[in-house]
């Protein structure tokens, strides 16, 4: 049976990052928690949060509309 909690090594492999990166960014990774100094990540929380980020539409930047004839076409 797989544990519902991931270690730093498992998170690093899952995210394809170095362990050092996971340690440096642990508090921004969803599902992070500590038990007596040991670092763990809740698998379901992390995966659900990452899926939400992946499917979140990115805002379209408004184009700058100019009344000037920038290309000499008007």
C-alpha positions in Angstrom: 0.0 0.0 0.0 1.3 3.4 -0.9 1.5 6.0 1.8 -0.7 9.1 1.4 2.3 11.2 2.4 5.4 11.9 0.4 9.0 12.5 1.5 11.3 15.2 0.1 12.9 12.6 -2.2 9.6 11.6 -3.6 8.4 15.2 -4.1 11.7 16.0 -5.8 11.3 13.0 -8.2 7.6 13.8 -8.8 8.3 17.5 -9.6 11.6 16.7 -11.4 13.5 19.1 -9.2 16.5 18.8 -7.0 16.0 17.9 -3.3 17.7 21.3 -2.5 14.9 23.1 -4.4 12.2 21.2 -2.5 13.8 22.1 0.8 14.1 25.8 -0.3 10.5 25.9 -1.5 8.8 23.5 0.9 6.5 26.1 2.4 5.1 27.1 -1.0 4.4 23.5 -2.0 0.8 22.5 -1.2 0.4 19.8 1.4 3.6 20.6 3.3 3.8 19.7 7.0 6.3 18.7 9.7 6.2 16.1 12.4 8.9 16.4 15.0 11.2 18.0 12.4 10.5 15.5 9.6 9.2 17.0 6.4 6.2 15.4 4.6 3.8 16.4 1.9 0.2 15.2 1.6 0.0 13.5 -1.8 -3.7 14.3 -2.4 -3.4 17.9 -1.4 -0.3 18.5 -3.6 -1.7 16.7 -6.7 -5.2 18.4 -6.4 -3.5 21.9 -6.0 -1.2 21.3 -9.0 -4.1 20.1 -11.2 -6.0 23.3 -10.3 -3.0 25.4 -11.2 -2.6 23.5 -14.5 -6.2 24.1 -15.6 -6.6 27.6 -14.3 -7.0 29.9 -17.2 -4.3 32.6 -17.5 -5.6 36.2 -17.9 -5.1 37.7 -21.3 -3.2 40.9 -21.2 -5.0 43.8 -22.7 -3.4 45.1 -25.8 -2.4 48.7 -25.9 -4.6 50.5 -28.4 -3.1 53.5 -30.0 -4.8 56.1 -32.1 -1.4 57.0 -33.7 -0.6 55.7 -37.2 2.5 53.7 -36.3 3.0 52.1 -39.7 1.9 54.9 -42.0 -1.2 53.1 -43.2 -3.8 55.7 -42.2 
